[in-house]
Amino acid sequence: MSLAEKIRQVEENIAAAAREVGRDPSEITLVAATKVQTSETIREAIAAGVKVCGENRVQEMTAHLADNAYEGAKLHFIGHLQTNKVKFVVGRVDLIESVGSQRLLEAIEQQAAKVGVVQDILLEVNVGGEESKSGVSVAELPALAARAAELPHVRLRGLMAIPPVAQNEGENRPFFAQMRQLFVDIKEKMDDNKSVIDCLSMGMSRDYEDAVREGATLVRVGTALFGPRPPMGQPG
Ligand SMILES: *Cc1c(COP(=O)(O)O)cnc(C)c1O
């Protein structure tokens, strides 16, 4: 299958999963996870209909930006972000999906104030409670969300999660359902003039249909579009 055909296939799967549970497919946006792809492939994906690219390495993203590779699409930062690299990301992407600590949140606020922008963000939740993963714990989420709401140069748009790697199909549905509940709770508390809580980012190549069934508005898909990647190297 060509890249264009794979994109269409994934979009059809998203739409089918949405209809299964009575959702309007237009509520869900495919985020193409473009890590390790070339600028040429990114352009090909956008020409074939990809509306949002998700990057998780600062260095690659900076090179693609210099290349104008994302022209015609929105850009989300979805990877682990070190506070010393915030300056390369704030104001350059439409949404930072992976804000998982107060330290990072405050660094984003500072940089956004400095360059005079209001940066849209999602809070990343470590929904599986895994030691190895970044993201705020479920217990600490309300306090972090409350802090985000206080900051003038940050606009909280919702939540993101990367659940544990599932061994069997369907295994992550309870985590997705839990995220959906956290999203509804935050929305009830936080929706105001400043914060429009409308993004729930969850689901990757192996489980995006389940994530859609449980309420995802953004699914981040790499392998199902671009094929397998070489093993992960150094984080960006
Ligand atoms: C790479 C990546 C994805 C996509 O993963 P696939 O399994 O290839 O679909 C999604 N989210 C994040 C944060 C990623 O880094």
The ligand as an ORCA input file, in Angstrom:
! r2SCAN-3c Opt
* xyz 0 1
  C       6.001      7.470     18.031
  C       4.882      7.943     18.847
  C       3.559      7.614     18.537
  C       3.181      6.692     17.387
  O       3.556      5.379     17.679
  P       3.196      4.181     16.676
  O       3.108      2.990     17.561
  O       4.296      4.099     15.689
  O       1.898      4.508     16.046
  C       2.553      8.145     19.322
  N       2.813      8.948     20.378
  C       4.067      9.292     20.716
  C       4.283     10.167     21.879
  C       5.133      8.801     19.961
  O       6.380      9.138     20.312
*
